């Protein structure tokens, strides 16, 4: 189970998602405040930042749970591929939320600038690792089917 490359890729996707969630996703500057959205952990008390934190926490918790389920379904590769595609959709939703953060307007009307942070750009890493894991799971399934045909 652990020696399979797809297992390592899925574990890396889970770990990288949680590491990336602590980076800066967006900075919204107004004439009064500077709001920094840092994934799960933040010091801002603004409502839109707190809502993003809840969405981020739910998405990352669900994706890590699904990733662990995929790892332990190593005997049923077809189901593993289906669930891994769902995991990819979860990471895609996380990416979409990360890039939509600057479009959320805080309670302050005078927003001067919005910037997308490095965390939003690095959020592609777990999705790419999941796609690579799907590829290796498919390759593993083809290898097993070919071995069954030889018998």
C-alpha positions as CSV (number, residue, x, y, z in Angstrom):
1,X,0.0,0.0,0.0
2,X,2.6,2.6,1.0
3,X,5.1,1.4,-1.6
4,X,2.8,2.4,-4.4
5,X,3.6,5.7,-6.1
6,X,0.0,6.8,-6.2
7,X,-0.2,6.4,-2.4
8,X,2.8,8.7,-1.9
9,X,1.3,11.2,-4.4
10,X,-2.0,11.3,-2.5
11,X,-0.2,11.7,0.8
12,X,1.8,14.5,-0.7
13,X,-1.4,16.2,-2.0
14,X,-3.0,16.0,1.5
15,X,0.1,17.4,3.2
16,X,0.7,20.1,0.6
17,X,-2.9,21.2,0.9
18,X,-2.6,21.8,4.6
19,X,0.8,23.5,4.2
20,X,-0.5,25.8,1.5
21,X,-3.6,26.7,3.6
22,X,-1.3,28.6,6.0
23,X,0.0,30.9,3.2
24,X,-1.3,34.3,2.2
25,X,-4.2,33.9,-0.3
26,X,-5.3,37.5,-0.7
27,X,-4.6,41.0,0.5
28,X,-7.5,43.5,0.3
29,X,-6.5,47.1,1.0
30,X,-8.9,49.8,1.9
31,X,-8.4,53.3,3.3
32,X,-9.0,52.1,6.8
33,X,-7.7,48.5,7.0
34,X,-5.6,45.9,5.3
35,X,-7.3,42.5,5.2
36,X,-5.0,39.5,4.9
37,X,-6.6,36.2,4.1
38,X,-4.3,33.4,5.2
39,X,-6.3,30.2,4.6
40,X,-7.4,28.6,7.8
41,X,-5.5,30.8,10.3
42,X,-6.1,34.5,10.3
43,X,-6.0,37.4,12.7
44,X,-8.7,39.5,10.9
45,X,-12.2,39.7,12.4
46,X,-13.9,40.6,9.2
47,X,-17.0,38.5,8.3
48,X,-15.9,37.7,4.8
49,X,-12.5,36.5,6.1
50,X,-14.2,34.3,8.6
51,X,-16.6,32.9,6.0
52,X,-13.6,32.0,3.8
53,X,-11.9,30.3,6.7
54,X,-15.0,28.1,7.3
55,X,-15.2,27.2,3.6
56,X,-11.4,26.5,3.5
57,X,-11.6,24.4,6.6
58,X,-14.5,22.3,5.4
59,X,-13.0,21.8,1.9
60,X,-9.6,20.8,3.3
61,X,-11.0,18.5,5.9
62,X,-13.2,16.8,3.4
63,X,-10.4,16.5,0.9
64,X,-8.0,15.0,3.4
65,X,-10.7,12.5,4.5
66,X,-11.4,11.5,0.9
67,X,-7.7,11.2,0.2
68,X,-7.2,8.8,3.1
69,X,-10.2,6.8,1.9
70,X,-8.7,6.6,-1.5
71,X,-5.4,5.3,0.0
72,X,-7.1,2.5,1.8
73,X,-9.1,1.4,-1.2
74,X,-6.0,0.1,-2.9
75,X,-7.6,-3.3,-3.7
76,X,-10.5,-1.7,-5.7
77,X,-8.8,0.5,-8.2
78,X,-11.8,1.3,-10.3
79,X,-13.6,2.8,-7.2
80,X,-10.3,4.4,-6.3
81,X,-10.2,6.2,-9.6
82,X,-13.8,7.4,-9.3
83,X,-13.2,8.8,-5.8
84,X,-9.9,10.4,-6.9
85,X,-11.8,12.3,-9.6
86,X,-14.1,13.6,-6.9
87,X,-11.0,14.6,-4.8
88,X,-9.8,16.5,-7.9
89,X,-13.1,18.3,-8.1
90,X,-12.7,19.3,-4.4
91,X,-9.2,20.7,-5.0
92,X,-10.6,22.5,-8.0
93,X,-13.3,24.1,-5.9
94,X,-10.6,25.1,-3.4
95,X,-8.6,26.7,-6.2
96,X,-11.7,28.6,-7.4
97,X,-12.4,29.9,-3.9
98,X,-8.8,30.9,-3.5
99,X,-8.9,33.0,-6.7
100,X,-12.3,34.5,-6.0
101,X,-11.3,35.9,-2.6
102,X,-10.2,39.2,-3.9
103,X,-13.6,39.7,-5.5
104,X,-15.3,39.5,-2.1
105,X,-15.9,43.0,-0.9
106,X,-15.4,43.7,2.8
107,X,-17.8,45.8,4.8
108,X,-15.8,48.8,3.9
109,X,-16.9,50.5,0.6
110,X,-13.7,52.2,-0.2
111,X,-11.5,49.2,-1.4
112,X,-8.3,50.6,-2.9
113,X,-6.7,47.4,-4.2
114,X,-7.0,43.6,-4.1
115,X,-4.1,41.2,-4.6
116,X,-3.9,37.5,-5.0
117,X,-1.3,36.0,-2.8
118,X,1.2,33.1,-3.3
119,X,-1.1,30.6,-1.6
120,X,-3.7,30.9,-4.3
121,X,-1.1,30.1,-7.0
122,X,0.4,27.2,-5.0
123,X,-3.1,25.7,-4.5
124,X,-2.6,24.0,-7.9
125,X,-0.1,21.6,-6.4
126,X,-2.6,19.2,-4.6
127,X,-4.8,19.1,-7.7
128,X,-1.8,18.2,-9.9
129,X,-0.6,15.6,-7.5
130,X,-4.1,14.0,-7.5
131,X,-4.1,13.9,-11.3
132,X,-0.8,12.2,-11.3
133,X,-2.1,9.7,-8.7
134,X,-5.1,9.0,-11.0
135,X,-2.7,8.3,-13.9
136,X,-0.7,5.8,-11.8
137,X,-3.8,4.1,-10.5
138,X,-5.0,3.7,-14.1
139,X,-1.6,2.3,-15.1
140,X,-1.8,-0.1,-12.2
141,X,-5.2,-1.3,-13.3
142,X,-4.1,-1.8,-16.9
143,X,-1.2,-3.9,-15.6
144,X,-3.4,-6.1,-13.6
145,X,-5.8,-6.6,-16.5
146,X,-3.0,-7.5,-18.8
147,X,-1.7,-10.0,-16.3
148,X,-5.2,-11.5,-16.0
149,X,-5.4,-11.9,-19.8
150,X,-2.1,-13.8,-19.9
151,X,-3.4,-16.4,-17.4
